[in-house]
Amino acid sequence: MRRSIGRQKGAALIVVLSLLTISLMVGLSSMQSSQIDERLSGNYRMYTHAQQSAESLAAEMVTFAIDNNMQAGDDVVLGGCPSFSELQAISSSTSYCLTEERNVGGEVSDEEESGAKISGVACFLDVSASVCGVSDSSSYILSKGAVIDSGSMLAESEVIAVEVGGGYRFDDAVTGCKSVDLRGGAGVEGGVVSGGDVDISGGVYPPDSVAAQGEVDYPSWWNGNNEYSDLTSNFIEDVPFPSCDPFDIIAKSQDFFTLPSNGDISVGGYPFVNSLITPDGLSTFDETWNVQDNVVLASATDMVLPDLPSFADKQNGAYSVIKTGDFTQRNGSLTVSGGDVVLYVDGDLTLGAGGNEGVIIESGSTLTVIVTGETKLKSSLQTSSAPLVTNNKPTFALYSLHEDSGDNAVPGQSGIVVDGSAKVLANIYSPKSNIAVVGSGGIKGTVRGKNVRVVGAGFISNKDASTENAGEMKIESWR
């Protein structure tokens, strides 16, 4: 019996040690599981911070775009759905983005915090179908958030894509890709943007805002004037200028070159005094004694229109375009009627070079002119009483393909000249040529040119009731 009891004491020790080992292993496993759960919880918190940043900045960008009638940037080409880093790089080279960065604070553990920051970036861009899962090509706000610590990406959100639609969105009143010069009694209602310097002198009233990549020079006494100093506080320098030609107008106009031309057209003088232009063509009453009848001077040809603001509602199917050589309108009247008229002038364009009524744009109609040569808008052109917007598009849009070799925006060296007492309703887009506004007239609309110079009593305003009430931007989808 004694020998049997001795053996049993040794077996009990082995059993106890085994139980202790098993208990230790279970404890260690529980600790490891808790650490994994804690890390998963921390990762989820960081991802939530990133996603919330993307959502909130997208909402902020929507408000900013709508409040400022902002136009999406189409000078950025996306090869695919951008990562946070790629979207951040886009924001550093364009003015169509908003960014934010803030400390994580006490929202995560001390180990996770260690200098971590919540960052966000949202950009308003033209996005092609299938990029980032969007179903059709349109204007989208793309937003992403991230949590970053010392350059290391701890968490990155999914992309937020918000489609923003609505009516025509206007540019600033004056955009000079290389310079803007305002002098004399010139005035601007609306913003001024320049890819170079802005020079303001004489009795000019301060524009609403100025953003220049170069310097902004204005009379020093403005700083001592309470009324003026409030406006000059909106003058900023060293602002990146994204693109002079965001619409890529020359590339998009290639198909116009192959249209059949109706040749040079001159109306407003005997025997073609008063003329009518519709989507189907240009006609006039021939006052010759042995004719005395309506005659057709130019016929339209159907084509697929390029992607420009004037043609936003005409991207499917063929539409009528009237192509001419030089186009000159002198005395008498040229009435735009019957809907949306598209005129392609493969040569020089002159409007209002005489007396009487000049150009009349009937209610509900619009006129879009694409011109390859020089443009002169003369004294009898008095269209400023018409609304800037008709059916969510510019009532009169002028796209110029002309290119000036020099930088002096004066008559004789400018592809577009508005002179005399002309009071023109127009949205002028001319990225390769200079624009000179001289005399006592002016423009209701917008101008974008290589160099822009407004002198004398000329005035440019991009505001009227139609821009306030028509074509408001809105959220089309949020995904």
C-alpha positions as CSV (number, residue, x, y, z in Angstrom):
1,M,0.0,0.0,0.0
2,R,2.7,2.6,0.8
3,R,4.4,2.1,-2.5
4,S,1.0,2.7,-4.3
5,I,0.4,6.0,-2.4
6,G,3.9,7.4,-3.5
7,R,3.1,6.8,-7.1
8,Q,-0.2,8.6,-6.8
9,K,1.4,11.8,-5.4
10,G,3.6,12.1,-8.6
11,A,0.6,11.8,-10.9
12,A,-1.3,14.6,-9.1
13,L,1.6,17.0,-9.7
14,I,1.4,16.4,-13.5
15,V,-2.3,16.9,-13.6
16,V,-2.1,20.2,-11.7
17,L,0.7,21.5,-13.9
18,S,-1.3,20.6,-17.0
19,L,-4.4,22.5,-15.7
20,L,-2.2,25.5,-15.0
21,T,-0.8,25.4,-18.5
22,I,-4.2,25.2,-20.1
23,S,-5.5,28.1,-17.9
24,L,-2.5,30.2,-18.9
25,M,-3.0,29.5,-22.6
26,V,-6.7,30.4,-22.3
27,G,-5.8,33.7,-20.6
28,L,-3.2,34.6,-23.2
29,S,-5.6,33.9,-26.0
30,S,-8.2,36.1,-24.3
31,M,-5.7,38.9,-24.0
32,Q,-4.7,38.6,-27.7
33,S,-8.4,38.6,-28.7
34,S,-9.0,41.8,-26.6
35,Q,-6.0,43.5,-28.3
36,I,-7.3,42.5,-31.7
37,D,-10.8,43.8,-30.9
38,E,-9.3,47.0,-29.6
39,R,-7.3,47.5,-32.8
40,L,-10.3,46.7,-35.0
41,S,-12.3,49.2,-33.0
42,G,-9.6,51.8,-33.4
43,N,-9.4,51.2,-37.1
44,Y,-13.1,51.5,-37.4
45,R,-13.1,54.8,-35.5
46,M,-10.4,56.2,-37.8
47,Y,-12.3,55.0,-40.9
48,T,-15.4,56.7,-39.5
49,H,-13.5,59.9,-38.9
50,A,-12.3,59.8,-42.5
51,Q,-15.8,59.1,-43.9
52,Q,-17.4,61.8,-41.8
53,S,-14.7,64.3,-43.1
54,A,-15.5,63.3,-46.7
55,E,-19.3,63.7,-46.1
56,S,-19.1,67.0,-44.4
57,L,-16.6,68.5,-46.9
58,A,-18.8,67.3,-49.8
59,A,-21.8,69.2,-48.2
60,E,-19.6,72.3,-47.7
61,M,-18.5,72.1,-51.4
62,V,-22.1,71.8,-52.6
63,T,-23.1,74.9,-50.6
64,F,-20.0,76.8,-51.9
65,A,-20.6,75.8,-55.6
66,I,-24.3,76.8,-55.5
67,D,-23.8,80.0,-53.6
68,N,-21.1,81.1,-56.1
69,N,-22.7,79.7,-59.3
70,M,-19.5,77.8,-59.7
71,Q,-18.6,76.0,-62.9
72,A,-17.0,72.6,-62.7
73,G,-13.4,72.4,-63.7
74,D,-13.0,70.5,-66.9
75,D,-9.2,71.0,-67.2
76,V,-8.5,68.0,-65.0
77,V,-8.4,64.6,-66.8
78,L,-9.2,61.6,-64.5
79,G,-7.7,58.3,-65.5
80,G,-9.8,56.5,-62.9
81,C,-11.4,57.1,-59.6
82,P,-8.8,59.1,-57.6
83,S,-7.3,58.1,-54.3
84,F,-7.0,60.6,-51.5
85,S,-3.5,61.5,-52.5
86,E,-4.4,62.0,-56.1
87,L,-7.4,64.2,-55.2
88,Q,-5.1,66.2,-52.9
89,A,-2.6,66.7,-55.7
90,I,-5.5,68.0,-58.0
91,S,-6.5,70.5,-55.3
92,S,-3.0,72.0,-55.2
93,S,-3.2,72.9,-59.0
94,T,-6.8,74.1,-59.4
95,S,-9.3,76.5,-57.8
96,Y,-12.2,74.0,-58.0
97,C,-11.4,72.3,-54.6
98,L,-11.8,72.7,-50.9
99,T,-9.6,71.1,-48.3
100,E,-9.6,70.7,-44.5
101,E,-7.3,69.4,-41.8
102,R,-7.8,69.1,-38.1
103,N,-6.3,67.3,-35.1
104,V,-7.9,64.1,-34.0
105,G,-8.0,65.3,-30.5
106,G,-9.2,63.0,-27.7
107,E,-11.4,61.0,-29.9
108,V,-9.0,58.0,-30.1
109,S,-6.5,56.4,-27.7
110,D,-3.2,58.1,-27.0
111,E,-1.4,55.4,-28.9
112,E,-3.5,56.0,-32.0
113,E,-3.5,59.8,-31.7
114,S,0.3,60.6,-31.6
115,G,-0.1,63.6,-34.0
116,A,-2.7,62.0,-36.2
117,K,-4.8,64.5,-38.3
118,I,-8.2,64.2,-40.0
119,S,-7.9,65.5,-43.6
120,G,-10.5,66.0,-46.3
121,V,-10.5,67.2,-49.9
122,A,-13.5,67.9,-52.2
123,C,-13.2,69.0,-55.9
124,F,-15.9,70.1,-58.4
125,L,-15.0,68.4,-61.7
126,D,-16.4,67.2,-65.0
127,V,-16.4,63.4,-64.6
128,S,-16.7,60.9,-67.4
129,A,-19.2,58.0,-67.2
130,S,-18.0,54.9,-65.2
131,V,-15.3,56.9,-63.3
132,C,-16.0,56.4,-59.5
133,G,-19.1,54.4,-60.4
134,V,-21.0,57.4,-61.9
135,S,-23.6,56.4,-64.5
136,D,-23.2,59.3,-66.9
137,S,-20.8,62.1,-67.8
138,S,-21.7,65.2,-65.8
139,S,-20.4,67.7,-63.2
140,Y,-19.6,66.0,-59.9
141,I,-18.2,66.9,-56.5
142,L,-15.7,64.1,-55.6
143,S,-14.8,64.1,-51.9
144,K,-12.5,61.9,-49.8
145,G,-11.3,61.9,-46.2
146,A,-8.3,60.3,-44.5
147,V,-6.6,60.0,-41.1
148,I,-2.9,60.6,-41.5
149,D,0.0,60.4,-39.0
150,S,3.5,61.6,-39.9
151,G,2.8,61.0,-43.6
152,S,1.4,57.5,-43.0
153,M,-2.2,56.8,-44.1
154,L,-4.0,55.2,-41.1
155,A,-7.5,55.3,-42.8
156,E,-9.0,56.4,-46.1
157,S,-12.7,56.9,-46.8
158,E,-14.7,55.7,-49.8
159,V,-15.2,58.4,-52.4
160,I,-18.3,60.6,-52.2
161,A,-19.7,61.5,-55.6
162,V,-22.3,64.3,-55.7
163,E,-23.8,65.2,-59.0
164,V,-24.6,68.9,-59.2
165,G,-26.9,70.1,-62.1
166,G,-28.9,73.1,-63.0
167,G,-28.7,76.1,-65.3
168,Y,-25.9,77.9,-66.9
169,R,-23.2,78.9,-64.4
170,F,-21.5,82.2,-65.2
171,D,-17.9,83.1,-65.1
172,D,-16.5,86.1,-63.2
173,A,-17.3,89.3,-65.0
174,V,-13.8,89.7,-66.4
175,T,-11.1,87.0,-66.8
176,G,-7.8,87.9,-68.4
177,C,-5.6,84.9,-68.9
178,K,-2.4,87.1,-68.9
179,S,-3.6,90.5,-67.7
180,V,-6.5,92.8,-66.9
181,D,-6.2,96.6,-67.3
182,L,-9.0,98.9,-66.0
183,R,-8.6,102.6,-66.4
184,G,-10.4,105.9,-66.8
185,G,-14.0,105.7,-65.7
186,A,-14.3,102.0,-66.4
187,G,-16.4,99.9,-64.0
188,V,-16.9,96.2,-63.3
189,E,-19.8,94.6,-61.4
190,G,-18.7,91.1,-60.6
191,G,-15.3,89.5,-60.0
192,V,-12.1,90.0,-61.8
193,V,-9.7,87.1,-62.3
194,S,-6.2,87.2,-63.9
195,G,-3.5,84.7,-64.7
196,G,-1.1,87.6,-64.4
197,D,-1.3,91.2,-63.1
198,V,-4.4,93.4,-62.6
199,D,-3.8,97.1,-63.1
200,I,-6.5,99.6,-62.0
201,S,-6.1,103.4,-62.4
202,G,-8.0,106.6,-62.9
203,G,-11.6,106.9,-61.7
204,V,-12.4,103.2,-61.7
205,Y,-14.8,102.0,-59.0
206,P,-13.4,98.9,-57.2
207,P,-14.7,95.6,-58.6
208,D,-16.5,93.2,-56.2
209,S,-13.4,91.0,-56.0
210,V,-10.0,90.5,-57.6
211,A,-8.0,87.3,-57.7
212,A,-4.6,87.5,-59.5
213,Q,-1.8,85.1,-60.0
214,G,0.4,88.1,-60.2
215,E,0.2,91.6,-58.6
216,V,-2.9,93.8,-58.0
217,D,-2.1,97.5,-58.5
218,Y,-4.8,100.1,-57.6
219,P,-4.8,103.7,-56.4
220,S,-3.3,103.9,-52.9
221,W,-5.9,106.3,-51.6
222,W,-8.5,103.5,-51.8
223,N,-7.1,102.1,-48.6
224,G,-8.1,105.3,-46.7
225,N,-11.7,105.2,-48.0
226,N,-14.0,103.2,-45.8
227,E,-16.3,102.2,-48.7
228,Y,-13.5,101.2,-51.0
229,S,-11.4,99.5,-48.4
230,D,-14.2,97.0,-47.7
231,L,-14.0,96.0,-51.4
232,T,-10.2,95.9,-51.6
233,S,-10.2,93.4,-48.7
234,N,-11.4,91.0,-51.4
235,F,-8.3,91.6,-53.6
236,I,-5.9,88.7,-53.3
237,E,-2.6,87.9,-55.1
238,D,-0.7,84.7,-55.8
239,V,-3.8,82.7,-56.7
240,P,-3.1,79.8,-59.0
241,F,-4.8,80.2,-62.4
242,P,-6.0,76.8,-63.6
243,S,-6.6,77.1,-67.3
244,C,-7.2,79.9,-69.9
245,D,-9.3,77.6,-72.1
246,P,-11.2,75.2,-69.8
247,F,-13.6,74.4,-72.7
248,D,-10.8,73.5,-75.1
249,I,-12.7,75.5,-77.7
250,I,-10.4,75.0,-80.7
251,A,-10.4,71.2,-80.4
252,K,-14.2,71.1,-79.9
253,S,-14.8,73.2,-83.0
254,Q,-13.0,71.0,-85.5
255,D,-16.3,69.6,-86.9
256,F,-17.4,73.1,-87.9
257,F,-14.5,73.4,-90.4
258,T,-16.0,70.8,-92.7
259,L,-19.5,72.4,-93.0
260,P,-20.4,73.9,-96.4
261,S,-20.2,77.7,-96.3
262,N,-22.8,80.2,-97.6
263,G,-20.0,82.6,-98.4
264,D,-19.5,86.2,-97.2
265,I,-22.7,87.9,-95.9
266,S,-23.5,91.6,-95.6
267,V,-26.9,92.8,-94.4
268,G,-28.2,96.2,-93.2
269,G,-27.5,98.1,-96.5
270,Y,-29.6,98.4,-99.6
271,P,-31.2,96.2,-100.8
272,F,-30.9,93.9,-97.8
273,V,-31.9,96.3,-95.0
274,N,-33.8,94.2,-92.4
275,S,-33.0,90.6,-92.0
276,L,-34.3,87.6,-90.0
277,I,-32.1,84.8,-88.7
278,T,-33.7,81.5,-87.4
279,P,-32.3,78.0,-86.7
280,D,-33.1,77.2,-90.4
281,G,-31.2,80.1,-92.0
282,L,-30.9,83.8,-92.8
283,S,-33.4,85.6,-94.9
284,T,-34.1,89.2,-95.9
285,F,-36.5,91.3,-97.9
286,D,-34.9,92.3,-101.1
287,E,-35.8,95.9,-101.8
288,T,-34.6,95.9,-105.4
289,W,-37.3,97.5,-107.5
290,N,-37.8,94.4,-109.7
291,V,-37.6,91.8,-106.8
292,Q,-39.5,93.2,-103.8
293,D,-39.6,89.8,-102.1
294,N,-38.1,87.7,-99.3
295,V,-34.9,85.9,-100.3
296,V,-32.7,83.3,-98.5
297,L,-29.1,84.5,-98.0
298,A,-27.9,81.5,-96.0
299,S,-29.1,78.0,-95.2
300,A,-28.4,75.8,-92.2
301,T,-26.7,72.4,-92.1
302,D,-27.2,69.7,-89.5
303,M,-24.3,68.6,-87.3
304,V,-23.6,67.2,-83.8
305,L,-22.8,70.2,-81.6
306,P,-19.8,70.2,-79.3
307,D,-19.9,70.1,-75.5
308,L,-20.2,73.9,-74.7
309,P,-22.4,75.7,-72.2
310,S,-24.6,77.0,-75.1
311,F,-25.3,73.5,-76.2
312,A,-25.8,71.7,-72.9
313,D,-29.3,70.5,-73.9
314,K,-28.2,69.5,-77.4
315,Q,-25.8,66.6,-76.9
316,N,-28.0,64.0,-78.6
317,G,-28.7,64.1,-82.3
318,A,-27.9,66.7,-85.1
319,Y,-28.8,70.4,-84.9
320,S,-28.8,73.2,-87.4
321,V,-25.8,75.4,-87.9
322,I,-25.5,78.4,-90.3
323,K,-22.0,78.7,-91.7
324,T,-20.7,81.9,-93.5
325,G,-17.5,83.6,-94.5
326,D,-17.2,87.2,-93.3
327,F,-20.4,88.4,-91.6
328,T,-21.3,92.1,-91.6
329,Q,-24.4,93.8,-90.2
330,R,-24.7,97.6,-90.7
331,N,-27.9,99.7,-90.8
332,G,-31.3,98.2,-90.4
333,S,-31.9,95.3,-88.1
334,L,-31.0,91.7,-87.7
335,T,-33.7,89.8,-85.8
336,V,-33.0,86.5,-84.0
337,S,-36.2,84.4,-83.9
338,G,-37.6,80.9,-83.7
339,G,-35.4,79.4,-80.9
340,D,-31.7,78.6,-80.6
341,V,-29.7,80.0,-83.5
342,V,-26.1,78.8,-84.1
343,L,-23.9,80.9,-86.5
344,Y,-20.4,79.8,-87.5
345,V,-18.5,82.7,-89.0
346,D,-15.3,81.5,-90.8
347,G,-13.9,85.0,-91.1
348,D,-14.5,88.4,-89.5
349,L,-17.6,89.4,-87.7
350,T,-19.0,92.9,-87.5
351,L,-22.3,93.8,-85.7
352,G,-23.9,97.2,-85.3
353,A,-21.8,99.1,-87.8
354,G,-24.4,101.7,-88.6
355,G,-27.6,103.1,-87.3
356,N,-31.1,101.9,-86.5
357,E,-31.8,98.9,-84.2
358,G,-28.8,96.6,-84.8
359,V,-29.5,93.1,-83.4
360,I,-32.8,92.2,-81.9
361,I,-33.1,88.9,-80.0
362,E,-36.7,88.0,-79.6
363,S,-38.0,86.5,-76.3
364,G,-37.4,82.8,-76.0
365,S,-34.6,82.8,-78.6
366,T,-30.8,82.7,-78.2
367,L,-27.8,83.4,-80.5
368,T,-24.5,81.5,-80.3
369,V,-21.7,82.7,-82.6
370,I,-18.4,80.9,-83.2
371,V,-16.0,83.1,-85.1
372,T,-12.5,82.4,-86.5
373,G,-11.5,86.0,-87.4
374,E,-11.7,89.4,-85.7
375,T,-14.9,90.7,-84.1
376,K,-16.1,94.3,-83.9
377,L,-19.2,95.1,-81.9
378,K,-20.1,98.7,-82.9
379,S,-22.3,101.6,-81.7
380,S,-25.7,100.6,-83.0
381,L,-25.5,97.3,-81.1
382,Q,-27.9,98.0,-78.2
383,T,-28.9,94.6,-76.8
384,S,-28.3,95.1,-73.1
385,S,-32.1,95.2,-72.2
386,A,-32.3,91.4,-73.1
387,P,-31.9,88.9,-70.2
388,L,-28.5,87.2,-69.8
389,V,-30.1,83.8,-69.5
390,T,-32.8,82.3,-71.7
391,N,-34.0,78.7,-71.1
392,N,-31.0,78.0,-68.8
393,K,-28.4,79.1,-71.4
394,P,-26.7,82.4,-72.4
395,T,-29.0,84.5,-74.5
396,F,-26.0,85.6,-76.6
397,A,-22.7,83.7,-76.5
398,L,-19.7,84.6,-78.6
399,Y,-16.8,82.0,-78.9
400,S,-13.8,83.3,-80.7
401,L,-11.1,81.0,-82.2
402,H,-9.0,84.0,-83.2
403,E,-5.4,84.2,-81.9
404,D,-3.5,87.5,-81.3
405,S,0.2,87.4,-81.4
406,G,0.8,90.4,-79.1
407,D,-0.3,91.3,-75.6
408,N,-1.5,94.9,-76.1
409,A,-5.3,94.9,-75.8
410,V,-6.0,98.0,-77.9
411,P,-8.1,98.4,-81.1
412,G,-6.0,97.2,-84.0
413,Q,-4.2,94.6,-81.9
414,S,-7.2,92.9,-80.3
415,G,-9.3,90.1,-81.8
416,I,-12.4,91.5,-80.1
417,V,-13.3,95.2,-79.9
418,V,-16.4,96.8,-78.3
419,D,-16.3,100.5,-79.1
420,G,-18.4,103.6,-79.4
421,S,-21.6,103.7,-77.4
422,A,-22.4,100.0,-77.9
423,K,-24.3,98.4,-75.1
424,V,-23.9,94.7,-75.7
425,L,-25.5,91.7,-74.1
426,A,-22.8,89.0,-74.6
427,N,-20.9,86.2,-72.9
428,I,-17.6,86.4,-74.7
429,Y,-15.2,83.5,-74.6
430,S,-11.9,84.3,-76.4
431,P,-8.9,82.6,-74.7
432,K,-6.4,83.3,-77.5
433,S,-7.2,86.9,-78.4
434,N,-7.2,90.2,-76.6
435,I,-10.4,92.1,-75.7
436,A,-10.6,95.9,-75.8
437,V,-13.7,97.7,-74.5
438,V,-13.4,101.4,-75.3
439,G,-15.7,104.4,-75.5
440,S,-18.8,104.9,-73.5
441,G,-20.5,101.6,-74.1
442,G,-20.0,98.3,-72.3
443,I,-21.1,94.7,-71.8
444,K,-23.8,93.0,-69.8
445,G,-22.4,89.5,-69.5
446,T,-18.9,88.1,-69.1
447,V,-15.6,88.3,-70.9
448,R,-12.7,85.9,-71.0
449,G,-9.7,86.8,-73.1
450,K,-5.9,86.6,-73.4
451,N,-5.6,90.2,-72.2
452,V,-8.6,92.4,-71.3
453,R,-8.5,96.2,-71.3
454,V,-11.5,98.4,-70.3
455,V,-11.0,102.1,-70.7
456,G,-13.1,105.3,-71.0
457,A,-16.6,105.0,-69.5
458,G,-17.0,101.3,-70.4
459,F,-18.7,99.0,-68.0
460,I,-19.0,95.2,-67.6
461,S,-21.6,93.5,-65.4
462,N,-22.4,89.8,-65.1
463,K,-25.6,90.3,-63.1
464,D,-29.3,90.8,-63.9
465,A,-32.6,89.3,-62.8
466,S,-32.3,86.3,-65.1
467,T,-29.1,85.1,-63.5
468,E,-30.7,85.3,-60.1
469,N,-33.9,83.5,-61.0
470,A,-33.1,81.1,-63.8
471,G,-31.2,77.9,-63.9
472,E,-30.4,77.5,-60.2
473,M,-27.9,74.7,-59.4
474,K,-29.1,71.8,-57.4
475,I,-28.1,68.3,-56.2
476,E,-29.0,65.7,-58.8
477,S,-27.7,62.7,-56.9
478,W,-25.5,61.7,-53.9
479,R,-23.6,58.4,-53.8
